[in-house]
């Protein structure tokens, strides 16, 4: 049974930092692209970043480029999203997801999803 479990969300002031974690279990994820997405109230789910487990392929949404960093610990089957210089507009539920579609930014190509973790940035 595939499981993706996010943690690390919370309330932070603008310009602050948070690190989200996503622990993956239930299969070998070496062939998967792992993505972070977010969804704010009343808005569509949007791409934040992705990374492959093998190699150094990463990609970021323009809105987070230079502020967020995706990384992984293969030994722990864990993907991270380091979020710095947070802004109120970063407030959303953040989801970890996995897909076999290589290097995808499209949420509808992701097969497995975590339960989400709330990030709230106050001004």
Secondary structure by P-SEA (a helix, b strand, c coil): cbbbbbcbbbbbcccbbbbbbbbbccccccccccbbbbbccccccccccccccccbbbbbcccccccbbbbbcccccbbbbbbccccccccccccccccccccccccccccccccbbbbbbcc
